């Protein structure tokens, strides 16, 4: 029987040790490498011969240097045949969506039972997504929230979006006017329109609104 070769990636030594110990008890699995962050995973893959590559990467989401989502995107660009499973403690809608969009086959929580983990790895090795009900619900919610945000953003003009981004960055009306080379009166008009369209009461709420919708990537 050909074993499923696994690369483990987690920044906690004890977690990796526990996973490795358990997986090595299963005849169908072989842990061939370990990494403490996404960049180490990429480095390990680049150093291995084609015949010695893992079949599957079991990877944590939150890691230093490079997290699971960033690593997944980078890995699949150069090694599209690899199967990646995200194993994490975080059940957040946007994280689930980002991981799946990046190319992860499955997203599972560290609270799953041993049987559920084995089943997910078996499925992933065949390219079959395996998710528990709570993960599926989070994925659905995340997709709906993203669609809603895109619809709401489409109601804003390009200039209103620019003003909103600058408000979210903490700029005053005067600073926004200087940044966009428009008058303060025009800025105030855009702010009023934003408050009306977004159904909010002040610029602080506008800033929070923009961040929560994921429209601001830099703070």
Number of C-alpha atoms within 10 A of each C-alpha: 5 8 12 17 18 24 22 25 27 27 20 13 13 10 15 20 14 10 16 20 12 12 18 12 10 11 11 14 19 19 19 15 17 22 20 20 24 28 21 16 24 18 11 15 19 14 10 11 8 9 6 11 19 20 19 24 26 26 31 29 28 18 18 13 12 18 18 30 25 16 21 30 17 16 23 16 10 12 14 12 12 20 25 30 27 24 24 18 13 14 15 13 20 16 17 28 21 18 23 19 13 19 19 27 25 25 28 24 18 14 11 12 10 13 8 15 18 16 13 21 25 18 15 23 20 12 17 14 17 21 18 14 9 12 20 16 14 18 24 14 17 19 17 13 15 16 12 13 16 13 11 13 17 11 13 16 12 11 12 18 18 16 23 26 21 19 22 22 15 15 15 14 19 14 15 22 18 12 13 13 9 12 14 16 12 12 21 16 13 19 20 16 14 23 17 11 12 17 11 14 12 12 18 12 16 21 18 14 17 21 17 11 15 12 16 17 8 8 7
